[in-house]
Amino acid sequence: MFLREIGEGLSSKEIATKLYLSNGTVRNYTSIIIEKLVAENRFDAWKKAVDKGWI
């Protein structure tokens, strides 16, 4: 779900508000996603997920 919001251009704070999570939790989850996908940044992680058909 985070990746979809990242693709919409939402900030970590906006994602946190939308999903009723803390900003720190969103930042931690985003870092984990970037690491797992071996991505350069948030946008790269989103792009890789789209390319794999996950979104």
VEXMARZA-508473 format. One line per 10 residues: their letters; for each residue x, y, z of N, C-alpha, C, O. Coordinates in Angstrom, 3 decimals, decimal comma. Atoms other than C-alpha are relative to their C-alpha. Example, Ala and Ser with C-alpha at 12.3 -4.5 7.8 and 13.67 -1.06 7.14 Angstrom:
REM VEXMARZA-508473
AS	0,890:-1,190:0,000:12,300:-4,500:7,800:0,900:1,200:0,000:1,936:1,181:0,665 | -0,820:-1,190:-0,060:13,670:-1,060:7,140:-0,770:1,090:0,730:-0,261:2,198:0,899
***
This chain:
REM VEXMARZA-508473
MFLREIGEGL	0,811:-1,185:0,000:0,000:0,000:0,000:0,862:1,259:0,000:0,505:2,248:-0,640 | -0,871:-1,176:-0,039:2,843:2,415:0,735:0,445:0,401:-1,389:0,495:1,587:-1,714 | -0,539:-0,306:1,326:4,148:2,149:-2,791:-1,020:0,727:-0,864:-0,657:1,602:-1,651 | 1,043:-0,688:0,767:0,844:3,218:-4,284:-0,037:1,484:0,377:-0,132:2,351:-0,491 | 0,017:-1,393:-0,455:0,864:6,371:-2,163:1,258:0,745:-0,436:1,197:1,923:-0,787 | -1,246:-0,608:0,477:4,499:7,040:-3,052:-0,155:0,373:-1,470:0,271:1,450:-1,888 | 0,227:-0,269:1,415:3,514:6,799:-6,715:-0,929:1,176:-0,243:-0,846:1,837:-1,278 | 0,898:-1,150:0,106:0,800:9,387:-6,110:0,706:1,296:0,385:0,135:2,381:0,275 | -0,773:-1,186:-0,354:3,528:11,744:-4,918:-0,214:0,500:1,416:0,161:1,626:1,744 | 0,242:-0,420:-1,378:2,468:11,832:-1,279:1,295:-0,015:0,807:2,171:-0,850:0,580
SSKEIATKLY	-1,151:-0,039:-0,902:5,020:12,770:1,354:-0,190:-1,048:1,095:-1,279:-1,600:1,255 | 0,098:0,943:-1,118:5,790:10,513:4,311:-1,061:0,459:0,994:-1,833:-0,353:1,504 | 0,984:-0,541:-0,940:3,708:12,796:6,514:-1,419:-0,194:-0,518:-2,318:-0,542:0,248 | 1,334:0,182:0,591:0,751:12,640:4,120:-0,413:-1,472:0,025:-1,573:-1,788:0,289 | 0,290:1,439:-0,052:0,990:8,837:3,924:-0,350:-0,397:1,429:-1,298:-1,151:1,652 | 0,251:0,307:-1,409:1,150:8,638:7,729:-1,407:0,428:0,407:-2,124:-0,323:1,068 | 1,337:-0,504:-0,330:-1,977:10,755:8,077:-1,076:-0,859:-0,658:-2,068:-1,213:-0,022 | 0,982:0,783:0,755:-3,839:8,786:5,412:-0,179:-1,401:0,583:-1,293:-1,924:0,610 | 0,047:1,382:-0,481:-2,965:5,392:6,946:-0,046:-0,108:1,524:0,051:-1,204:2,076 | 0,072:-0,030:-1,460:-3,231:6,455:10,606:1,235:-0,631:0,649:1,122:-1,430:1,579
LSNGTVRNYT	-1,274:0,461:-0,545:0,450:5,733:11,297:0,835:1,217:0,366:0,526:2,341:-0,030 | -0,898:-1,119:-0,293:3,245:7,830:12,717:0,916:0,234:-1,198:1,155:-0,669:-2,000 | -0,922:-0,338:1,077:5,586:9,613:10,338:1,247:-0,884:0,078:1,774:-1,304:-0,952 | -1,174:0,854:-0,184:8,478:7,595:11,813:-0,226:-1,408:-0,521:0,669:-2,002:-1,122 | 0,328:1,340:0,495:6,735:4,311:11,024:0,027:-0,022:-1,519:0,572:-0,947:-2,122 | 0,014:-0,080:1,464:6,168:5,371:7,432:1,426:0,099:-0,530:1,774:-0,567:-1,506 | -1,393:-0,140:0,442:9,806:6,429:7,091:0,753:-1,324:0,138:1,517:-1,701:-0,751 | -0,660:1,294:-0,195:11,004:3,102:8,541:-0,452:-1,011:-1,045:0,378:-1,697:-1,642 | 0,520:0,935:0,996:8,739:1,058:6,275:0,511:0,340:-1,395:0,847:-0,550:-2,176 | -0,495:-0,424:1,309:9,802:3,107:3,266:1,459:-0,403:-0,174:1,853:-0,866:-1,245
SIIIEKLVAE	-1,411:0,398:0,059:13,468:2,477:4,072:0,140:-1,500:-0,224:0,996:-1,942:-0,990 | -0,035:1,459:0,165:12,808:-1,257:4,347:-0,383:-0,380:-1,423:0,251:-1,245:-2,028 | 0,433:0,279:1,373:10,960:-1,278:1,013:1,117:0,323:-0,983:1,395:-0,464:-1,888 | -1,095:-0,400:0,885:13,815:0,597:-0,683:1,128:-1,024:0,068:1,694:-1,404:-0,957 | -1,070:0,985:-0,175:16,336:-1,855:0,775:-0,361:-1,332:-0,654:0,460:-1,910:-1,366 | 0,421:1,303:0,538:14,357:-4,977:-0,190:-0,049:-0,006:-1,528:0,252:-1,018:-2,160 | 0,092:-0,083:1,460:13,838:-3,773:-3,760:1,313:0,437:-0,646:1,403:0,562:-1,867 | -1,301:-0,488:0,471:17,462:-2,618:-4,049:-0,226:1,225:-0,893:0,243:1,300:-2,029 | 0,356:-1,218:0,725:16,150:0,764:-5,106:0,890:1,157:0,450:1,467:1,137:1,537 | -0,801:-1,190:-0,301:17,933:4,102:-5,208:-0,744:0,966:0,923:-0,132:1,637:1,753
NRFDAWKKAV	0,808:-0,950:-0,763:15,052:6,083:-3,673:-1,459:-0,445:-0,040:-1,777:-1,507:-0,575 | 1,433:0,333:-0,052:11,286:6,117:-3,097:-0,595:-0,191:-1,391:-1,321:-1,153:-1,642 | 0,552:0,094:1,349:10,455:6,754:-6,730:0,492:-1,257:-0,706:-0,284:-1,928:-1,387 | -0,563:1,194:0,626:12,785:3,978:-7,907:-0,688:-1,259:0,536:-0,953:-2,193:-0,221 | 0,711:1,140:-0,592:11,101:1,555:-5,487:-1,392:-0,126:-0,610:-1,829:-1,225:-0,950 | 1,324:0,010:0,618:7,691:2,549:-6,854:0,083:-0,508:-1,437:-0,728:-1,334:-1,855 | -0,164:0,399:1,404:8,922:2,139:-10,452:0,252:-1,499:-0,110:-0,327:-2,161:-0,971 | -0,284:1,439:0,030:10,315:-1,339:-9,731:-1,251:-0,814:0,317:-1,484:-1,856:-0,295 | 1,236:0,703:-0,342:7,029:-2,392:-8,128:-0,982:0,017:-1,170:-1,649:-0,983:-1,437 | 0,867:-0,097:1,180:5,090:-1,157:-11,169:0,501:-0,945:-1,087:-0,291:-1,663:-1,698
DKGWI	-0,583:0,868:1,027:7,479:-2,973:-13,525:-0,242:-1,479:0,293:-0,386:-2,281:-0,630 | 0,237:1,394:-0,394:6,955:-6,210:-11,550:-1,490:-0,351:0,027:-1,857:-1,508:0,233 | 1,438:0,239:0,008:3,175:-5,795:-11,739:-0,620:-0,065:1,382:-1,732:-0,571:1,533 | 0,517:0,031:-1,372:2,727:-5,394:-7,982:-1,001:1,105:0,255:-1,792:1,035:1,196 | 0,920:-1,125:-0,177:0,842:-2,142:-8,391:-0,836:0,130:-1,260:-1,688:1,015:-1,347
***
